[in-house]
Amino acid sequence: MSRVFAVISAIGADRVGIVDELSGLISEAGGNVEESKMAVLGGDFSVMMLISLEQKALESLLSRIGEMEKGLGLKVGITPTKETALRADGRPYSLETVSLDGRGILHAVSAILHHHGVNIEELETSTEGAPLTGAPLFRLRASIVLGAGVHVAALRSELEALENARELDISLTPLVPSRD
């Protein structure tokens, strides 16, 4: 039998044991966690997992969402999807931004990426206190893929204009595989 893929998302009050309980339910169903992202945001725990399992097991999990939510104390969603495809048509880059926290930074950066047709594959933001002063710093880290038609110089130029206008520190770095 061929395996199918699904994304499980769950959110709810943080407590010890959530990962064990959720991964246990997936394992008991014959599923495997292929990829996952988990974080505590505010007082809530959130998780997204790409799982693989047999079609009948997926159907069983889908029919048991209410039971899972009650047992885990989380709001759970299960969405069938496809296996993650390796992108051979793009150039991977890392994008990082650090600045004093301010409204709209994520939107300003993502708007430029969208304008240039850049795909955001992974993105994480955080706010933390600056060393010495304790002033709130905003940090953005993203893994992006530039398609064949994206002109790096034009993208850099727009990011530099944003950097100057908003007093940001933006770094765009190509991710080149090591030569072992």
C-alpha positions, 0 to 999 in steps of 0.5 A: 500500500502506498502512504499518503501525507497530511499536515496536523496542526494543533494549538492550546494551553501549554503543558508538559507532555503534549508532544509525547501524547500527540506523537503517540497518537500518530504512532499508534495509527501507524503514522510517521512524523516526517517534519515538524515545527513546534513553539510556545507562543504566549501561553499556548503551545502550537505545532505543525507536523507533516505525517505519512501513513496509510490512507485508512489510518488517515481516515481513522484519524480524521474521524477521531478529531473530536476525540483527539481534541478532548484528550489532548486539550488542543484544537486540532486540524488534519489536512491531507497534502502531498509529499514535500517536493524537492525544489530543483528550480530555485536558488536557496537563500537565507534572509535575516533582519534585526532592528528595534521592534516596530509595526509592520516590519514583517509585512514590509519584508514579505511584500518585497519578497512577494513582489519579486516572486520569492517563495518563503519556505520557512520563516521565524520571528521573535522579539527580545531585549537588546543587550545592555539597553533592554530595548525591544529588538525584532528578529526575522529569519527566513529560508527563501527560494529565488526562482530562475526569473528573480534578479538578485541585484534588484531584490537586494536593491529593494531590501537595501532601500527598506533597510535605510528607510526603516533602520533595519539590518538586513542580510541576504545570503546564498545557501551554497552546499558544501563540497565534501 
